[in-house]
Amino acid sequence: MPLFGRRRRPRTSRCQRCKAKIKVKTKGPVPKYCSAACKQESYVRRRFRSLPLKLVERDLASIELRDVIWTTIMDILVQQGLVKSSLPPPVRLERKPKKPNLRLINNHDDPEGNNGLG
């Protein structure tokens, strides 16, 4: 039976990742990778190749959206006369001192204040 229009099945193939030779079996699909490790590495590279670009793109879009929202709100406040100009509010450089997390509690059963130690 002649093989008109059909390609012969290759006997060997090359791994798409590491270029190692792969022996092709007589049945089934022609393998693309020599091992599961090469297959996984190739998947990881395809999957995460553009991830940093997507994150940067999302950050830039959110910054632009915040800017549009801020200018719209400031324009409305200026129109209503609640703000004198569309300048940003002054930046407060000094921070309020933090309150301590711990505080002393007086024990009403111990008027001397030695917490029952004396």
C-alpha positions in Angstrom: 0.0 0.0 0.0 1.6 3.3 -1.1 2.0 6.2 1.3 0.7 8.9 -0.9 0.3 12.2 1.1 1.2 10.5 4.4 4.5 11.2 6.2 6.5 8.4 7.5 6.7 8.1 11.3 10.1 9.3 12.6 12.2 6.8 14.4 13.7 9.4 16.7 12.7 12.8 18.0 14.3 15.6 20.0 13.1 16.9 23.3 11.7 20.4 22.9 13.4 21.6 26.1 16.8 19.9 26.4 17.2 18.7 22.8 18.0 15.1 23.9 17.3 12.3 21.5 14.1 10.4 22.1 13.3 6.9 20.7 9.8 7.0 19.1 7.6 4.0 19.8 5.7 2.4 16.9 2.3 3.4 18.3 0.9 6.5 20.0 1.8 10.1 19.6 5.3 11.3 18.9 6.8 12.4 22.2 7.7 16.1 22.6 9.7 15.7 25.8 12.3 13.2 27.0 11.0 13.0 30.6 8.3 14.3 32.9 10.8 16.7 34.4 11.4 18.4 31.0 7.6 18.5 30.4 7.0 20.2 33.8 9.8 22.7 33.3 8.5 23.6 29.9 5.0 24.1 31.4 6.3 26.3 34.2 8.2 28.5 31.8 5.2 28.9 29.6 2.9 29.5 32.5 4.9 32.1 34.4 6.8 33.8 31.5 4.4 36.7 31.2 3.2 36.9 34.9 5.4 39.9 36.0 4.2 41.8 33.0 0.6 41.1 33.9 1.2 42.3 37.5 2.8 45.5 36.3 0.0 46.1 33.9 -2.6 45.6 36.6 -0.8 48.0 38.9 -0.6 50.7 36.3 -4.3 50.3 35.5 -5.2 50.7 39.2 -2.9 53.8 39.5 -4.6 55.4 36.5 -8.1 54.5 37.9 -7.2 56.1 41.3 -6.0 59.2 39.6 -9.2 59.5 37.6 -11.3 58.9 40.8 -9.3 61.5 42.8 -9.6 64.2 40.1 -13.3 63.6 39.7 -13.9 63.8 43.5 -11.8 67.0 43.8 -13.7 68.6 40.9 -17.0 67.9 42.6 -15.8 69.3 45.9 -14.5 72.4 44.2 -17.8 72.9 42.4 -19.8 72.5 45.7 -17.5 75.0 47.4 -16.3 72.6 50.0 -12.6 72.9 48.9 -11.0 76.1 47.7 -8.9 74.6 44.9 -8.2 71.3 43.3 -4.8 71.1 45.0 -4.2 67.9 46.9 -4.7 68.1 50.7 -1.5 68.9 52.7 0.7 66.0 53.6 1.0 65.6 57.3 4.7 64.8 58.1 4.4 64.3 61.8 2.8 61.2 63.1 0.8 61.0 66.2 2.7 59.3 69.0 1.5 55.8 69.5 -0.3 54.9 72.7 1.5 52.2 74.7 -0.1 48.8 74.3 0.4 47.9 77.9 -1.1 49.8 80.9 -1.1 49.3 84.6 -4.3 48.3 86.3 -4.9 49.0 89.9 -6.0 46.0 92.0 -8.8 47.1 94.3 -8.2 44.2 96.7 -4.6 45.3 97.2 -4.5 49.1 98.1 -0.7 49.1 98.6 -0.2 48.2 95.0 2.2 45.3 95.5 -0.1 42.8 93.8 -0.5 40.6 96.8 3.3 40.0 97.3 3.7 41.8 100.6 
